[in-house]
Amino acid sequence: MYSQEDLNSAVAAGAISSDAANALRAHVAAQRDAVPADAEHFRLITGFNDIFVSIGAVILLMAMAAIGDAIWSNNNGPSPASGLLVAGTAWLLAEFFTAKRRMALPSIILLLGFVGGVFFGLLGVSINVAGVNNGPGNETLAVLLVALSALVTAGAAWFHWRRFMVPITIAAGTAAIAGTVIALIVAAVGTNNQNMETIVLSLVFVAGLTIFGFAMRWDMSDPRRETRRSDVAFWLHLLAAPMIAHPIFALLGVTDGDNIGAAAAVGVLAVYIVFGVVALAVDRRALLVSALAYVLIALTFLFREFGAVELNFALTALVIGSALLTLSALWTPIRRAVVKGLPGDMQARLPATA
């Protein structure tokens, strides 16, 4: 399987002509009876060897973490040795499997191993140097150390992007920056604030909206979704979606338990419909997927309230499953209707509709 990025690279190298590449795209689109963008393609697995290599990489990184724990024998926070070994190993493996072999799934795993190793390694160093675990808990200092570790991790992600250009790297670095900002604000407000949960949820929500806007910038720079920019936008949308969805539904009380109340349940469904309209407009399904668990809770509660106690989960699964499959089958015509209702200049920036 060849991605749009592979075709563009082949054209740039002179391996095939631009007309031939466009003809191939048109043929594949006709075979699928859909605009390529509507399928929301991204590279993950090109063959079973990707899974084989990924399993080996995960096992090796786990071994490095265990060796690091053995080297760093005390229990004062994360082991700096583990983080260093995991990050270093992930980078070295990426030099072969990412830079040379261009394997998608192993590259994602190695990127996550690298940024995770950097973050927890730095956090372990900070905690041990500051001695947070050696005396009375200083929560503000701990939050500041988390912010510092996240900020340096964002820088490490930038270096990884410059070397390997794995699309998920931008999302990882953005998450680190968002974590830095949130941690600094929490430290400034004070960890003993009685409204801390609401403050954190609000900050996560604002960060999610900001990341969503950032994702749209990448998307709008490639409306035909033919380059790596589309893959970068995909991962940014996948990061932003739960950061937007969870605070909304948490503030509605969905996460408090089964008895969420009829008003909250109806509110969840209304919010999900709004998410659906946004997802159709931008041709990204991440918002719909991130909110599924909350919709299941809300529908289960409503069916139980209407007397379907024994079948409430079955009916909920039936409704949600049928709705998602219908939406998938009719995604293109429904999206066309939604996009036509938007201003003309906005339509021009969004992926084309058939």
C-alpha positions as CSV (number, residue, x, y, z in Angstrom):
1,M,0.0,0.0,0.0
2,Y,1.3,3.4,-0.9
3,S,0.3,6.7,0.8
4,Q,-0.2,10.0,-0.8
5,E,3.1,11.1,0.6
6,D,4.8,8.2,-1.1
7,L,3.3,9.2,-4.4
8,N,4.4,12.8,-4.0
9,S,7.9,11.6,-3.2
10,A,7.9,9.4,-6.3
11,V,6.9,12.4,-8.4
12,A,9.5,14.6,-6.9
13,A,12.2,12.0,-7.5
14,G,11.1,11.6,-11.1
15,A,10.1,7.9,-10.7
16,I,6.6,8.6,-12.1
17,S,5.0,11.6,-13.8
18,S,2.6,13.9,-12.0
19,D,-0.1,12.9,-14.6
20,A,0.5,9.2,-13.8
21,A,0.2,9.9,-10.0
22,N,-3.0,11.8,-10.5
23,A,-4.4,9.1,-12.7
24,L,-3.6,6.5,-10.0
25,R,-5.3,8.6,-7.3
26,A,-8.4,9.0,-9.5
27,H,-8.5,5.3,-10.2
28,V,-8.3,4.4,-6.5
29,A,-10.9,6.9,-5.6
30,A,-13.2,5.5,-8.3
31,Q,-12.7,2.0,-7.1
32,R,-13.7,3.1,-3.6
33,D,-16.5,5.2,-4.8
34,A,-15.5,8.0,-2.5
35,V,-13.3,11.0,-2.3
36,P,-10.0,9.9,-0.7
37,A,-10.4,12.5,2.1
38,D,-13.7,11.1,3.1
39,A,-12.0,7.8,4.1
40,E,-9.7,9.7,6.4
41,H,-6.6,7.7,5.4
42,F,-3.5,7.5,7.5
43,R,-0.6,5.1,7.5
44,L,-0.5,2.6,10.4
45,I,0.2,-0.9,9.1
46,T,1.7,-1.8,5.7
47,G,2.1,-5.5,6.5
48,F,2.3,-8.0,9.3
49,N,6.0,-7.2,9.6
50,D,4.9,-3.9,11.2
51,I,3.2,-5.8,14.0
52,F,6.2,-8.1,14.3
53,V,8.6,-5.3,14.6
54,S,6.3,-3.4,17.0
55,I,6.1,-6.3,19.4
56,G,9.8,-6.6,19.4
57,A,10.3,-2.9,20.0
58,V,7.8,-2.9,22.9
59,I,9.5,-5.9,24.5
60,L,13.0,-4.3,24.1
61,L,11.8,-0.9,25.6
62,M,10.2,-2.7,28.5
63,A,13.5,-4.5,29.1
64,M,15.4,-1.2,29.1
65,A,13.0,0.2,31.6
66,A,13.5,-2.8,33.9
67,I,17.3,-2.5,33.6
68,G,17.0,1.1,34.5
69,D,14.9,0.3,37.6
70,A,17.5,-2.2,38.6
71,I,20.3,0.4,38.2
72,W,18.4,3.1,40.1
73,S,17.4,1.1,43.2
74,N,15.7,3.8,45.3
75,N,12.0,4.6,45.2
76,N,12.1,8.4,45.0
77,G,9.9,8.8,42.0
78,P,10.4,7.6,38.4
79,S,13.8,6.1,37.6
80,P,16.0,8.6,35.6
81,A,18.0,5.6,34.4
82,S,14.9,3.9,33.0
83,G,13.8,7.0,31.1
84,L,17.3,7.6,29.7
85,L,17.6,4.0,28.5
86,V,14.2,3.9,27.0
87,A,14.6,7.2,25.2
88,G,18.1,6.4,23.9
89,T,17.0,3.0,22.7
90,A,13.9,4.3,21.0
91,W,16.0,6.9,19.1
92,L,18.5,4.4,18.0
93,L,15.8,2.0,16.8
94,A,14.1,4.9,15.0
95,E,17.3,5.5,13.0
96,F,16.7,2.2,11.3
97,F,13.0,1.4,11.4
98,T,11.9,5.0,10.9
99,A,14.6,6.8,8.9
100,K,15.5,3.8,6.6
101,R,12.6,1.4,6.7
102,R,9.8,4.0,7.1
103,M,7.6,1.6,9.0
104,A,4.5,3.4,10.3
105,L,3.4,1.5,13.4
106,P,6.9,0.9,14.8
107,S,7.7,4.6,14.2
108,I,4.7,5.6,16.3
109,I,5.6,3.3,19.2
110,L,9.3,4.4,19.1
111,L,8.2,8.1,19.2
112,L,6.0,7.5,22.2
113,G,8.8,5.5,23.8
114,F,11.2,8.4,23.2
115,V,9.0,11.2,24.5
116,G,7.8,9.1,27.4
117,G,11.3,8.2,28.3
118,V,12.5,11.8,28.2
119,F,9.6,13.0,30.3
120,F,9.7,10.4,33.0
121,G,13.5,10.5,33.1
122,L,13.6,14.2,33.6
123,L,10.8,14.0,36.1
124,G,12.8,11.4,38.0
125,V,15.9,13.6,38.0
126,S,13.9,16.7,39.1
127,I,12.2,14.9,42.0
128,N,15.4,13.4,43.2
129,V,17.4,16.6,43.0
130,A,14.7,18.7,44.6
131,G,14.1,16.0,47.3
132,V,10.3,16.2,47.0
133,N,9.9,12.7,48.3
134,N,12.3,13.1,51.2
135,G,10.2,15.4,53.4
136,P,6.8,17.0,53.7
137,G,5.0,17.1,50.4
138,N,5.4,20.3,48.5
139,E,2.7,20.0,45.9
140,T,3.4,23.3,44.2
141,L,7.1,22.4,43.7
142,A,6.0,19.0,42.3
143,V,3.7,20.7,39.8
144,L,6.5,23.0,38.7
145,L,8.8,20.0,38.2
146,V,6.1,18.4,36.0
147,A,5.9,21.6,34.0
148,L,9.7,21.8,33.6
149,S,9.9,18.2,32.5
150,A,7.0,18.6,30.0
151,L,8.6,21.7,28.5
152,V,11.9,20.0,27.9
153,T,10.0,17.0,26.5
154,A,8.4,19.3,24.0
155,G,11.9,20.4,22.9
156,A,12.9,16.8,22.6
157,A,9.9,16.1,20.4
158,W,10.8,19.0,18.2
159,F,14.3,17.5,17.6
160,H,12.7,14.1,16.9
161,W,10.4,15.8,14.3
162,R,13.3,17.5,12.7
163,R,15.2,14.2,12.4
164,F,12.4,11.7,11.5
165,M,9.2,13.7,10.8
166,V,6.8,11.1,12.2
167,P,3.3,12.7,12.0
168,I,2.4,11.9,15.6
169,T,5.4,13.8,16.9
170,I,3.7,17.2,16.5
171,A,0.8,15.9,18.6
172,A,3.2,14.6,21.3
173,G,5.0,17.9,21.4
174,T,1.8,19.9,21.5
175,A,0.5,17.7,24.4
176,A,3.8,18.4,26.3
177,I,3.4,22.2,25.8
178,A,-0.3,22.0,26.9
179,G,0.8,20.1,30.0
180,T,3.4,22.7,30.7
181,V,1.0,25.6,30.5
182,I,-1.7,23.8,32.6
183,A,0.8,22.8,35.3
184,L,2.2,26.4,35.5
185,I,-1.3,27.9,35.9
186,V,-2.2,25.3,38.6
187,A,1.0,26.1,40.4
188,A,0.2,29.8,40.2
189,V,-3.4,29.3,41.4
190,G,-2.3,27.0,44.2
191,T,-2.9,23.3,44.6
192,N,-5.1,23.8,47.7
193,N,-7.8,25.7,45.9
194,Q,-11.2,24.3,46.6
195,N,-12.3,24.6,42.9
196,M,-9.1,22.9,41.6
197,E,-11.0,20.2,39.7
198,T,-13.2,22.7,37.9
199,I,-10.1,24.9,37.1
200,V,-8.2,21.9,35.7
201,L,-11.2,20.8,33.6
202,S,-11.6,24.3,32.3
203,L,-7.9,24.5,31.4
204,V,-8.0,21.2,29.6
205,F,-11.1,22.3,27.7
206,V,-9.4,25.5,26.6
207,A,-6.3,23.6,25.6
208,G,-8.4,21.2,23.6
209,L,-10.0,24.0,21.7
210,T,-6.6,25.5,21.0
211,I,-5.2,22.2,19.8
212,F,-8.3,21.7,17.6
213,G,-7.6,25.1,16.0
214,F,-4.0,24.1,15.5
215,A,-5.1,20.9,13.9
216,M,-7.4,22.8,11.5
217,R,-4.4,25.0,10.4
218,W,-2.6,21.8,9.3
219,D,-5.8,20.5,7.7
220,M,-6.6,23.7,5.8
221,S,-3.0,23.8,4.5
222,D,-3.8,20.5,2.7
223,P,-7.5,20.4,1.9
224,R,-7.0,17.5,-0.6
225,R,-5.2,15.5,2.1
226,E,-2.3,14.4,-0.1
227,T,0.7,15.2,2.1
228,R,2.1,14.5,5.6
229,R,0.3,17.5,6.8
230,S,-3.0,15.6,6.8
231,D,-1.5,12.9,9.0
232,V,-0.2,15.5,11.4
233,A,-3.7,17.0,11.6
234,F,-5.2,13.5,12.2
235,W,-3.1,13.0,15.3
236,L,-3.8,16.6,16.6
237,H,-7.5,16.0,16.2
238,L,-7.1,12.7,18.1
239,L,-5.4,14.6,20.9
240,A,-7.8,17.5,21.0
241,A,-11.0,15.4,20.9
242,P,-10.9,13.9,24.4
243,M,-9.6,17.2,25.9
244,I,-12.7,18.8,24.5
245,A,-15.2,16.1,25.3
246,H,-14.2,15.0,28.8
247,P,-14.4,18.4,30.5
248,I,-17.8,19.0,29.0
249,F,-19.3,15.7,30.1
250,A,-17.6,15.8,33.4
251,L,-19.1,19.2,34.2
252,L,-22.5,17.8,33.1
253,G,-22.0,15.2,35.8
254,V,-21.7,12.1,33.6
255,T,-18.6,10.9,35.3
256,D,-20.1,11.1,38.8
257,G,-22.0,7.8,38.6
258,D,-25.0,6.1,37.1
259,N,-27.6,8.5,38.4
260,I,-26.7,11.4,36.1
261,G,-30.3,12.7,35.8
262,A,-32.5,13.1,32.8
263,A,-31.5,16.6,32.0
264,A,-27.8,15.7,32.0
265,A,-28.5,12.7,29.8
266,V,-30.4,14.8,27.3
267,G,-27.6,17.4,27.4
268,V,-25.0,14.7,26.6
269,L,-27.0,13.7,23.5
270,A,-27.3,17.3,22.4
271,V,-23.6,17.9,22.8
272,Y,-22.9,14.7,20.8
273,I,-25.1,16.0,18.0
274,V,-23.1,19.2,17.9
275,F,-19.9,17.1,17.9
276,G,-21.4,15.2,14.9
277,V,-22.0,18.3,12.9
278,V,-18.5,19.6,13.6
279,A,-17.0,16.2,12.7
280,L,-18.9,16.2,9.4
281,A,-17.9,19.7,8.6
282,V,-14.1,19.1,9.1
283,D,-14.3,15.5,7.9
284,R,-12.7,14.1,11.1
285,R,-14.3,11.4,13.2
286,A,-12.2,11.8,16.4
287,L,-14.8,13.9,18.3
288,L,-17.4,11.2,17.7
289,V,-15.2,8.4,18.9
290,S,-14.0,10.3,22.0
291,A,-17.5,11.0,23.2
292,L,-18.9,7.5,22.7
293,A,-18.5,6.3,26.3
294,Y,-20.4,9.2,27.6
295,V,-23.2,8.7,25.1
296,L,-23.4,5.0,26.1
297,I,-23.8,6.1,29.8
298,A,-26.5,8.7,28.9
299,L,-28.6,6.3,26.7
300,T,-28.3,3.5,29.2
301,F,-29.7,5.8,31.9
302,L,-32.5,7.0,29.7
303,F,-33.6,3.5,28.7
304,R,-33.5,2.5,32.3
305,E,-35.7,5.4,33.3
306,F,-38.2,4.5,30.6
307,G,-38.5,1.0,32.1
308,A,-36.2,-1.1,29.8
309,V,-34.1,-2.2,32.8
310,E,-33.0,-5.6,31.5
311,L,-32.4,-4.5,27.9
312,N,-31.1,-1.1,28.6
313,F,-27.5,-1.9,27.6
314,A,-28.6,-4.0,24.6
315,L,-30.9,-1.2,23.3
316,T,-28.1,1.4,23.9
317,A,-25.6,-0.7,21.9
318,L,-28.2,-1.2,19.1
319,V,-29.0,2.5,18.8
320,I,-25.3,3.6,18.9
321,G,-24.1,0.8,16.6
322,S,-26.8,1.4,14.1
323,A,-26.3,5.2,14.1
324,L,-22.6,4.9,13.6
325,L,-22.8,2.4,10.8
326,T,-25.5,4.5,9.1
327,L,-23.5,7.7,9.4
328,S,-20.4,5.9,8.0
329,A,-22.4,4.6,5.0
330,L,-24.0,8.0,4.3
331,W,-21.0,10.1,5.4
332,T,-20.4,11.7,2.0
333,P,-24.0,12.9,1.2
334,I,-24.6,14.0,4.8
335,R,-21.4,15.9,4.9
336,R,-22.2,17.5,1.6
337,A,-25.4,18.9,3.1
338,V,-23.6,20.2,6.2
339,V,-20.8,21.9,4.2
340,K,-23.2,23.6,1.8
341,G,-24.7,25.4,4.8
342,L,-21.3,27.0,5.7
343,P,-20.0,30.3,4.3
344,G,-18.3,30.1,0.9
345,D,-14.8,31.0,2.1
346,M,-15.0,28.3,4.8
347,Q,-16.1,25.7,2.3
348,A,-13.0,26.4,0.2
349,R,-10.7,25.7,3.1
350,L,-12.4,22.4,4.0
351,P,-11.8,19.0,2.3
352,A,-13.8,18.7,-0.9
353,T,-17.2,16.9,-1.0
354,A,-18.1,14.6,-3.9
